[in-house]
Amino acid sequence: MAELTATVGPTSSGADVVHVDMDAFFASVEVLDRPELVGRPVIVGGTGSRGVVAACTYEARRYGVHSAMPMSLARRACPGAVVLPGRFDRYREISDRLHRILLDVTPIVERIALDEAFLDVSGAHRLFGDTTAIAHLLHDRVAGELHLPCSVGAGPVKFIAKLASEAAKPSATPAGITAGAGVVVVGPAEVNEFLEPHPVGALWGVGPVAARRLASIGVATVGDLAGVPERTIVRLLGARAGGQLARLARGLDDRPVVPDRPHKSVGKERTFPVDEVDPGRLHQHLVGLVDGVADHLRSAHLAGRTVVLKVRTADFTTSTRSHTSAQPVDTAAAILTVASGLLESVDASPGIRLLGVSVTGITPAGADPDGVSEVSQLAFALEGPGAGPGDEGGPGPGRPAVAGAWSQVAEAVDAVRSRYGRTSLRPAALVSDGDGGSRPDVQVRPDPNAGRPTVP
């Protein structure tokens, strides 16, 4: 991978939103852990026939490989690439270290994904200097402490900071790899000049349909759009979308950096290389999905009241089933009890293409005055005679003691995994799992009402 060299951007007051974005994050972590891969095209993603590219090095991008590309096409485009399954536990570990670096500069950090975050550095100037100095500090600390490349952008608002970090990234063409600036800072006075040459598709909310409609009136760049009256854009795209795009084209974005955004759901899903029909195998996959969801909930000190099962059949029909309880859950035992009952109601004979589990109704995990975890009792209410999904039931005589015991088991598992790694303990049902598939990432869906921008 080409080495990033940071260059000093313009210094302006008011450019207090910083966006940090790791470069080719998953693939860069794999190269870090396997130095023999340095300089080679590396692709990370699903290795089965239905797999997609999650990330790739810039060496692979020279061949046209990109994220979300079907793996079969990526292999044909770059037959010499090293293809690796994702190791999301490792990526989360690095992501947590990245987050700690960011928090050293400011407590106002909004994590967008494992590999990117927004920061409001308006209160950090006295300690660390102007925004340009802070951007370089973050860039250098990530490189020095994580030994990974990142790009840092800064601007007056989120939207500009995001585009600035993209402008700071390396680029890859068939002719070679061009090193990025590493750091780009856009001050208020440079916003219009910076925005004008960008294609209109760079704006949040511009998808293929909107781009075609804008092209029909001669709009190809952000500069073109900025010159169109807002009423014309609204007439073309509607009041909400048109008004938002008109503001973004002028560099206006009133969304603040919101730390610790509440989660809407935590979920995990898996697409099978071959349609699955065997109930035993489906249950085995379900155990793995539930274990990942529960692990993430507990590590984030969260719980949820609704367990949702997602199923996609061979004909691409997608359906969901859910159960909501009076008590929030966070243990694998509790979630699996509900999810197993939901899975039993699914007819697997047509073949299952995708299976997913999520927990919604997210709240902070807590404990009752007696010390028994409130988020563990649901499992045992459902395990009682005649209980099942749809029968919320009560804990019953002696159930709190059982719930407390299982809570202690979960805490012991947490402690072992914290010390020895996520894969040091696995559910027994997964020990003989020989399908060779990669573990998909846990999907954390933020609350859309909590101020997060919508990035296409």
KOLKENU-510534 format. One record per atom (N, C-alpha, C): x, y, z; residue in one letter. Coordinates in steps of 0.1 Angstrom, whole numbers, plus 5000, padded with zeros to 4 digits. Layout:
# KOLKENU-510534
XYZA
...
***
This chain:
# KOLKENU-510534
500949885000M
500050005000M
500950125000M
500550224992A
501350354992A
501350425005A
502450475009E
502550545022E
501950675021E
501150705032L
500450835032L
501450945038L
501451065031T
502251175036T
501251285040T
501251335052A
500351435056A
500951575052A
500051655047T
500351795043T
499551885051T
500052005053V
499352095062V
498252165053V
497052165058G
495952235051G
495852375056G
494952445050P
494752585054P
494252595069P
494652695076T
494252715090T
493152815090T
491952785095S
490852885096S
490052855108S
489652965114S
488752945126S
487452895121S
486752815130G
485452775126G
485352635120G
486552575116A
486552445110A
486752345121A
485752325130D
485852255142D
485252115142D
484752065130V
484351925129V
485351845122V
485851745128V
486851655122V
486251515119V
486651465108H
486251325104H
487451245102H
487551135110V
488651035109V
488150915103V
488850865092D
488350755084D
489550665081D
489550545086M
490650445084M
490650405069M
491850395063D
491950355049D
491950205047D
490950155039A
490850015036A
490949935049A
490149965059F
490449925073F
490649775074F
489649695071F
489749545073F
490949495066F
491149535053A
492349485046A
493649535052A
493649655057S
494849705063S
495249635076S
494249595083V
494449515095V
495049375092V
494549315081E
495049185077E
496549205073E
496849305066V
498249325061V
499149355073V
498649435083L
499349455095L
499749325103L
498749235103D
499049115110D
499749005102D
499849025089R
500548935080R
501449015071R
502649065076P
503549155068P
503849095055P
503848965053E
504148915040E
503148955029E
502049015033L
501049065023L
501249205019L
502249275024V
502549415021V
502749425006V
502049514999G
502249534985G
501449444976G
500749344982R
499949254974R
498449294974R
497749254964P
496249284964P
495549194974P
494949244984V
494249164994V
492749204994V
491949104994I
490449124995I
489949055007I
489149125015V
488449075027V
486949065024V
486348955027G
484948945025G
484448795026G
483248775022G
482748635021G
483348555011G
483848435015T
484548355005T
483748254998T
482448245001G
481548154995G
481048204981G
480248134974S
479848174961S
478948294961S
478348324973R
477548444974R
478148554982R
479448544984G
480148644992G
480348774985G
480548874993V
480749014987V
482049064994V
482649164987V
483849234992V
483449325003V
484149305015A
483949405026A
484949515025A
486149485021A
487249575020A
488349525011A
489149605006C
490349564998C
491449664998C
492649624996T
493749714996T
493749794983T
494549904982Y
494549984970Y
495249904959Y
496049814962E
496649724951E
495549644944E
494449604952A
493349534945A
492449634938A
492349754943R
491549854937R
492049894923R
493249874921R
493849904907R
493149824897R
492649704901Y
491949614891Y
490449634891Y
489949734897G
488549764897G
487749704908G
488449644918V
487749574929V
487349684939V
486149674944H
485649774954H
484649704964H
484449774975S
483549714985S
482149694979S
481449594985A
480049554981A
480049484967A
481149464961M
481249394948M
481149244951M
480349164943P
480349024944P
481748964944P
482048874953M
483348814954M
483748744941M
482748684935S
483048604922S
483548704911S
483048824911L
483548924901L
484848974905L
485048994918A
486349044923A
487448944920A
487248824921R
488248714918R
488548724904R
487548734895R
487848744881R
488648864877R
488248974883A
488949104880A
490449104885A
490649034896C
492049034902C
492348894906C
492648804896P
492848664900P
494048634909P
494948724910G
496148704918G
495948754933G
494748804936A
494448854949A
494448754960A
494848794972V
494748704984V
493348734990V
492548634991V
491148654996V
491048595010V
490648675019L
490648635033L
489248655039L
488748565047P
487548595055P
487748705065P
486648775069G
486748875079G
487048825093G
487748895101R
487948865115R
487448985123R
486148985125F
485549115130F
485849135145F
486149025152D
486649045166D
487949125166D
488849095157R
490049175156R
489849315152R
488849335142Y
488649475138Y
487949555149Y
487149495157R
486549565168R
487549605178R
488549515181E
489549545190E
490349665186E
490749675173I
491449785168I
490549915168I
489249895165S
488350005165S
488250065179S
488249985189D
488150035203D
489450115207D
490550065202R
491850145204R
491750275197R
491250275185L
491050405178L
490250495185L
489150445191H
488150535198H
488850595210H
489650525217R
490350575229R
491350685225R
491950675213I
492850785208I
491950905206I
490850895199L
489951005196L
489451075209L
489150995219L
488651045232L
489751125240L
490951095237D
492051165243D
492051315239D
491451345227V
491451475222V
490151555226V
489051485226T
487751545229T
486751435233T
485851465243P
484851365246P
483651365236P
483651465227I
482551475218I
482951395205I
482751265206V
483151175195V
481851095191V
481551105178E
480451025173E
480950915164E
480850795169R
481350675162R
480350645151R
480750645139I
479850615128I
479850465124I
481050405124A
481250265121A
482550225128A
482950105126L
484150055132L
485350135128L
485350195116D
486550255111D
486350405108D
485350475114E
485250615111E
484450685123E
484750815125A
484050885135A
484151035133A
483151105138F
483251255138F
483651305151F
484351415152L
484751475164L
484451625164L
483951685175D
483851825176D
485051875185D
485951945179V
487151985186V
487152125190V
485952185190S
485852335194S
486452365208S
486352265217G
486852285230G
488252235233G
488952185222A
490252125224A
491352215219A
491152335215H
492152425209H
493152465219H
492752495232R
493652545242R
494752435245R
494352315245L
495252205248L
496152165236L
495552155224F
496152095212F
496452185200F
496052315201G
496252405190G
495052415181G
495252475169D
494152495160D
493752365153D
492752365145T
492152245140T
493152165131T
493952245123T
494952175115T
495952095124T
496352155135A
497252085144A
496651965150A
495351975153I
494651865159I
494451745149I
494151785136A
494051685126A
495251605123A
496451675123H
497751615122H
498051525134H
497751575146L
497951495158L
497251365157L
495951365153L
495151245152L
495751155142L
496151205130H
496651125119H
497951055124H
498851135131D
500151075135D
499950975146D
499051005155R
498850905166R
498350775161R
497350775152V
496850655146V
497950575139V
498750645131A
499850585124A
500950525134A
501250605145G
502250565154G
501850455164G
500550455168E
500150365178E
499350245173E
498650265162L
497950145156L
498750095144L
499650165139H
500450125127H
499550095115H
498550185114L
497550175103L
497350305097L
497050315084P
496850445077P
495450495079P
495250625080C
493950685081C
493950815073C
492750865071S
492650995064S
491851085074S
492251215075V
491551305084V
491051425076V
489851455078G
489251575071G
488651665082G
488651795080A
488051895089A
487352005081A
486252055087G
485552155081G
484552215091G
483752315087P
482852385096P
481652295100P
481352195091V
480152105094V
480551965090V
479751875095K
479951735092K
480151695077K
479251745069F
479351715055F
480651755049F
481151875052I
482451915046I
483551835052I
483551805065A
484551725071A
484651585064A
483451525061K
483451395055K
484051405041K
483751505033L
484251515020L
485751545020L
486151615031A
487651645032A
488451525035A
487851435043S
488651305046S
488751225033S
487651225025E
487751155012E
488751215003E
488851345003A
489851414995A
491351385000A
491451345012A
492751315018A
493251175015A
492351085010K
492750945008K
493550924996K
494250804996P
494950764984P
493950734973P
494450724961S
493650684949S
494350574941S
493550494935A
494150384927A
493550374914A
494450364903T
493950354890T
494850234884T
494450194872P
495350084866P
496750124864P
497050254864A
498350304862A
499150304875A
498550294886G
499250294899G
498450354910G
499150364922I
498550424934I
499150554937I
498250654939T
498750784942T
498450814957T
499550854964A
499450874979A
498450994981A
497650984992G
496751094995G
497451195004G
496851305006A
497451405015A
497451365030A
496551275033G
496551235047G
495651325056G
495751455054V
495051555062V
494551665052V
493251695052V
492751805045V
491851885054V
492152015055V
491252105064V
490652205055V
489352225055V
488652315047V
488052425057V
488552545056G
487952655064G
486752705058G
485952785066P
484752845061P
484852925048P
486052995046A
486253075034A
486452985022A
486852865024E
487152775013E
486052685009E
484952685016V
483852585014V
483352585000V
482952694994N
482352694981N
483352654970N
484652694971E
485652654962E
485852504963E
485852454975F
486052314977F
484952224971F
483652274973L
482552194969L
482252194954L
482452304948E
481952324934E
482352214924E
483552164924P
483952064914P
483451924917P
482951894929H
482551764933H
481351724925H
481251594920P
480051544914P
478851554923P
477751574917V
476551594926V
476251464934V
476751354929G
476551224937G
477251224950G
478251324952A
478951324965A
478051374976A
476951434973L
476051494983L
475251374990L
475151385003W
474351285010W
472851295005W
472351175002G
470951164998G
470851154983G
471851174975V
471751164960V
472051024956V
471050954953G
471150814947G
471050824932G
470950704925P
470950704911P
469650774905P
468550764912V
467350824907V
467450974907V
467851024919A
467951174921A
469051224911A
470151154909A
471151194900A
470651204886A
469851114882R
469251114868R
468351234867R
467551264877R
466651374876R
467351514876R
468451524883L
469251644883L
469951654870L
470451544864A
471151554851A
470151604840A
468851574842S
467851614832S
467751764831S
468151834842I
468151984841I
469552034840I
470551954836G
471851994834G
472752014846G
472351944857V
473151954870V
474051824870V
475351854870A
476351744871A
477251754883A
477551884887T
478451904899T
477651974910T
478351984921V
477752054933V
477652204929V
478652254922G
478552394918G
477352424909G
477052324900D
475852344892D
474652354900D
474552264910L
473352254919L
473252384927L
474352434932A
474252554940A
473752674932A
473852674919G
473352774911G
471852764907G
471252654911V
469852624908V
468952684919V
467852754916P
467052804927P
466452684935P
466352704948E
465852594957E
464452554953E
463652644949R
462252604945R
462252504933R
463252514924T
463352424913T
463752284918T
464752284927I
465152154932I
464052084940I
463252164948V
462152104955V
461052054946V
460852124935R
459852084925R
460251944919R
461551934917L
462151814911L
462151694920L
462551714933L
462851604942L
461951594954L
461151694956G
460251704968G
460751794978G
459951834987A
460251944997A
461451895006A
461351775011R
462351735021R
463751715015R
463751625004A
465051594998A
465551714991A
464751794984G
465151904976G
465752014985G
465052044996G
465552145005G
466852105011G
466951975015Q
468251935021Q
469451945011Q
469251904999L
470251914989L
470652054985L
469652144985A
469952284983A
470852344993A
470652305006R
471452355017R
472852285016R
472952165014L
474252095013L
475052155002L
474452184991A
475252234979A
475852374983A
475352434993R
475852564997R
476752545010R
476952425014G
477852395025G
477152415038G
475852405038L
475052425051L
474652285056L
474952255069D
474652125075D
474552155090D
473352155095D
473152185109D
473152075119D
473551955114R
473651835123R
474851845132R
474651835145P
475751835154P
476451705155P
477651705161V
478351585165V
477751535178V
477151415177V
476451365189V
477151245195V
477751265206P
478451145213P
477451045218P
477850925219D
477150815226D
475650815221D
475550805207R
474250795202R
473550665206R
472250675210P
471550555214P
471350455202P
471550335205H
471350225195H
469850195193H
469450175181K
468150125178K
468049975178K
469049915173S
469149765173S
470549715172S
470749585176V
471949515174V
471649385168V
472249365156G
471849245149G
473049175141G
472749055137K
473748985130K
473048895120K
473648875108E
472948785098E
474048715090E
473548605083R
474548525076R
473848475063R
474548495052T
474048445039T
474848315037T
474048205034F
474748075032F
475148055018F
476347995016P
476847965003P
475847874995P
475147785002V
474147694996V
472947705004V
471747704998D
470547715005D
470447605016D
470047645028E
470047555039E
468647505042E
468547375043V
467147315046V
467147225059V
468347195064D
468347105075D
468147185088D
467147155096P
466847225108P
467947225118P
468647115119G
469847105128G
470947205125G
471247215112R
472247305107R
471747455109R
470447475106L
469947615109L
470047655123L
469747555132H
469947585146H
471347615150H
472247545144Q
473647565147Q
474047705142Q
473647745131H
473947885126H
473347985135H
472047955140L
471348045149L
472148065162L
472747965167V
473547975179V
474748065177V
475348055166G
476548145163G
476048295162G
474948315155L
474448455154L
474048515167L
473348435175V
472948475188V
474148505197V
475148425197D
476248445205D
476948575202D
477048605189G
477648735185G
476848855190G
475548845188V
474648955192V
474748975207V
474648875215A
474748885230A
476048935234A
477148895228D
478448935231D
478549085229D
478049135218H
478149285216H
477249355226H
476049305228L
475149375238L
475849385252L
476449275256R
477049285270R
478349365270R
479149365259S
480349445259S
479949595259S
478749625253A
478349765253A
477449805265A
477249705274H
476349725286H
474949765281H
474449695271L
473049715266L
472249595267L
470949615266A
469949505266A
468849545257A
467949455253G
466849485245G
465649395248G
464449445245R
463149375248R
462649295237R
462949325225T
462449245213T
463449175206T
463249045204V
464148955196V
463448935182V
464248965172V
463648955158V
464448855150V
463748765144L
464348665135L
464048705120L
465148705112K
464948745098K
465348625090K
464448595080V
464648475071V
464448515057V
465448475048R
465248505034R
465348365027R
464348325020T
464248195013T
464948204999T
465048084993A
465748074981A
465148164970A
463848194970D
463248284960D
463348434964D
464248464974F
464548604978F
463348664986F
462448584990T
461348634999T
461848655013T
461748775018T
462248795032T
461148815042T
461148755053S
460148765063S
460848775077S
460048835086T
460648845100T
459548795110T
460048745121R
459248715132R
459848775145R
459048815154S
459548875166S
458748845179S
459448855190H
458748835203H
459248955212H
458349015219T
458649125228T
458349085242T
459249105251S
458949065265S
458849195274S
458449165286A
458349275296A
459749305301A
460649215301Q
462049235306Q
463049235295Q
464049325295P
465049335285P
466049215287P
466649175276V
467549055276V
468949095271V
469949025276D
471349055271D
472148925270D
471648815275T
472448695275T
472148605263T
473048525259A
472848435248A
471748335251A
471748285263A
470748185267A
469348245265A
469148365270A
467848435269A
467448455254A
468348515247I
468048545233I
467748415225I
468648315227L
468448185220L
467148125222L
466648125235T
465448065238T
464348125229T
464248255228V
463248325220V
463448295205V
464748315200A
465048295186A
464748155182A
465048055190S
464847915186S
463347885184S
462547945194G
461047925192G
460547995179G
461148105176L
460748175163L
461148095151L
462348035152L
462847955141L
462047825138L
461547765149E
460747645148E
459447675140E
459047795139S
457847825132S
458047855117S
459347845113V
459747865099V
459747735091V
459147735079D
459247625070D
460547635062D
461447545065A
462747555058A
462847475045A
461747405042S
461747315030S
462047385017S
461647515015P
462047575002P
463547615002P
464247605013G
465647645014G
465747785019G
466647795029I
466947925036I
468247985030I
468148105025R
469248165019R
470048255029R
469248315038L
469848405048L
469148395061L
469848395072L
469248395085L
469848505093L
469048575101G
469548685109G
468848695122G
469448745132V
468948775145V
469248915149V
468248985155S
468549115160S
467749135173S
468249225181V
467549265193V
467249415192V
466049455195T
465649595194T
465049635207T
464549755208G
464149815221G
465249825230G
466349885225I
467649885233I
467549975245I
468049935256T
468150015268T
469449975275T
469950065284P
471150035292P
470849915301P
471849815302A
471649705311A
471649745325A
470949675334G
470849715348G
470549595357G
470449615370A
470249515379A
469149555389A
468349465394D
467349505404D
467949505418D
467249555428P
467849575441P
468349445447P
467849335443D
468349205449D
469549155443D
470049225432G
471349185426G
471149085415G
469849045412V
469648955401V
469449035388V
470249005378S
470149085366S
468749085360S
468249205358E
466849215352E
466849165338E
467949165331V
467949135317V
468248985314V
468148905325S
468348755323S
467148675326S
466148725332Q
465048645336Q
464148595325Q
464048665314L
463148625303L
463448485299L
464648445298A
464948315292A
464248205300A
464148225313F
463648115321F
462148115322F
461548235320A
460048245319A
459648175306A
460448175296L
460048115283L
460347965284L
461247925292E
461647785293E
460647695301E
459747765308G
458747695316G
457847605308G
457047515315P
456147425308P
455147515300P
455047485287G
454047545279G
454347685275G
455547735279A
455947865275A
456547865261A
456547975254G
457147985241G
456948125236G
457448155224P
457248285218P
455748325218P
455448435223G
454048485224G
453548465238G
454248385247D
453748365261D
454848425269D
454548545274E
455648615281E
455748555295E
454648525302G
454748455314G
455548535325G
455548485337G
456248545348G
457448455352G
458348505360P
459448425364P
459148305371P
458048305379G
457748185387G
458548155399G
458148065407P
458948035420P
460347985416P
461348045423G
462647995421G
463348045409G
462648105399R
463248145387R
464348255389R
464148355398P
465248455400P
466548395403P
466548285411A
467848225415A
468448165402A
467648095394V
468148035382V
468748145372V
467948255371A
468348365363A
469748425368A
469848435381G
471048485386G
472248395383G
471948265384A
473048165380A
473548185366A
472548195357W
472948215343W
473648345340W
473248445348S
473848575347S
475348565351S
475548485361Q
476948465366Q
477748385355Q
477148295348V
477748215338V
478148315327V
477248405323A
477548505312A
478648595316A
478748635329E
479748725334E
481148645334E
481148525337A
482348445336A
482848435322A
481948405312V
482348405298V
482948535294V
482248645298D
482748775295D
484148795299D
484448755312A
485748775318A
486848695310A
486548575306V
487448495299V
487748555285V
486748595278R
486848645265R
487648785266R
487348855276S
488048985278S
489548965279S
489948855286R
491348835289R
492048755277R
491348655272Y
492048565262Y
491548585248Y
490548675245G
490048695232G
488748635229G
488048695219R
486648665217R
486448515213R
487448455207T
487348315202T
487848215212T
488148255224S
488748165234S
487648075240S
486348115239L
485248035243L
484148045233L
483647935228R
482547935218R
481447835223R
480247865219P
479147765222P
479547625217P
479147525224A
479447385220A
478947355207A
477847415203A
477147375190A
478047425179A
479047515181L
479847565170L
481147495169L
481547415179V
482847355179V
483147275167V
482147205162S
482347115151S
481947185138S
481747315138D
481247385126D
482347385116D
482147315105G
483147295095G
482747365082G
481847455082D
481447515069D
482447615064D
483447655072G
484447745067G
484047885065G
482847915068G
482348055065G
482948155075G
482948275071S
483448375080S
482348425088S
482748475100R
481748525109R
481448665105R
480148695102P
479748825098P
479848925109P
479949055106D
480049155116D
478749175123D
478849215136V
477649255143V
477149395137V
475949405134Q
475449535128Q
474749615139Q
475249735142V
474649815152V
473949935145V
472649935146R
471950035139R
471550145148R
472050275145P
471750385154P
470350435153P
469950495163D
468650555163D
468550665153D
467750665143P
467650765133P
467250895138P
466650905150N
466251035155N
467251095164N
468451035165A
469451085174A
470451175167A
470151225155G
471051325150G
472151275140G
472151145137R
473151095128R
472851135114R
473751175106P
473551205092P
473251075084P
472451095073T
472250975065T
473250985053T
474150885053V
475150875043V
474850765034V
474650785021P
474350685012P
475550595009P
***
